[in-house]
Amino acid sequence: MQVLKFSINGYFCAMSLKTVEQFNFAGKRALIRVDFNVPLDKQFNITDDSRIQGALPTINKILKDGGSVVLMSHLGRPLKKLKDDGSVDYNKHSLRHVVKRTSELLGKEVKFADDCIGAGAFQMSLSLKAGEVLLLENLRFYKEEEKGDAAFAEKLSKHGNVYVNDAFGTAHRAHASTTIVANYYSEANKMFGYLMANEVASAEKVLKSNDKPFTAILGGAKVSDKILIIENLLNKANNIIIGGGMAYTFFKALGGKIGNSLVEEDKLGLALELIEKAQEKGVQLLLPIDSIIADKFDAAANTHSSDSNNIPDGWMGLDIGNSAIYDFTQVIMSSKIILWNGPMGVFEMDKFQQGTKAIAEAVANVTKNGAFSLVGGGDSVAAVHKFNLADKVSYVSTGGGAMLEYFEGKELPGIKAITG
Ligand code: AMP
């Protein structure tokens, strides 16, 4: 395995990751697992093509070397989201809808096989010439894909003599195309694409860097979704900032009055345990001292500020308040490594976006001062885009669930399949 030095927005990382960078694809047919699970409107137009854009460097490198490319992906959950009559909606979930845009972005024709393991598909992949690209139909039209079926994976492997995984978003799933297929390639012929390598390198940078302080900012609705990540980060972070709806479970556990704020009654004991563990380990756990409270969950609600542990009956905390913004900003601005997952409030409504916006700005500012910042998880990613700050942080992760599991300390099967 070679050591690769590459940069993420100016950060040079030395990683033992086998990637396409070190491989010469001349005369090879690369089977690439991409994540083309793009959002489509009712007319099947792509409303956000960033996942396709993310795969372009890997595809282009292989083509430039003189290789050919077979792309495979899933799109939606066709076998779970059935039509009203119980049948599979093949048209709605067809990857045919992404062919045109992929062709435009690559600047060349993309051929399409209307089945991923049919005889016609193999005829097409086996006759690809150097520089040609083929996209296979949705892998999830077969139940074998999500089951990680070995025979299905073996069939898929016949499409290419080299396997490249560039789909970080599904790396936490042991599906046929993300994990099992790798068993049918020798160590020399399986590797990561650039997108995947950048994801792994930036997550490793956060977890393994000697730069301190390391501050984790966790928000969002539920403590239960974030327990494992908090527990794991208690061993690594210097500061853990907790905002969003999940903060009120901690306030209630500490004996505070939280009105109608979001709470998980069955997690009160756990919240106290996490506070105690943080104390034992010398980790500073910060809660938002004040909140913007509302008389209903509504964009037009009446609002005012309140101490977070003394919210009147009938009112609920929907954003962090000014003192909390001040406290959190101070900690963020003195940090060298930042991990941010989850918004500070109901940022989708203008009245409750202030806290999330201020934190996004603080993360952008400390990044400008030289810190490394990784933003991941659907809603915090949506937030940095909403506030036009996505290019002001070091790295925006494309994988919600995969990223969470990585920071929970789990080994991702899609990564292990290649690193061994
Ligand atoms: P999650 O998927 O757990 O990261 O939660 C993200 C969601 O949490 C967003 O849709 C936010 O609107 C919501 N959220 C954040 N803060 C609050 C809060 N104080 N009360 C209710 N929902 C919240």
Boltz pocket constraint, residues with backbone or C-beta under 6 A from the ligand:
constraints:
  - pocket:
      binder: B
      contacts: [[A, 219], [A, 220], [A, 221], [A, 222], [A, 225], [A, 243], [A, 244], [A, 245], [A, 246], [A, 262], [A, 317], [A, 318], [A, 319], [A, 341], [A, 342], [A, 343], [A, 344], [A, 345], [A, 346], [A, 347], [A, 348], [A, 377], [A, 379]]
      max_distance: 6.0
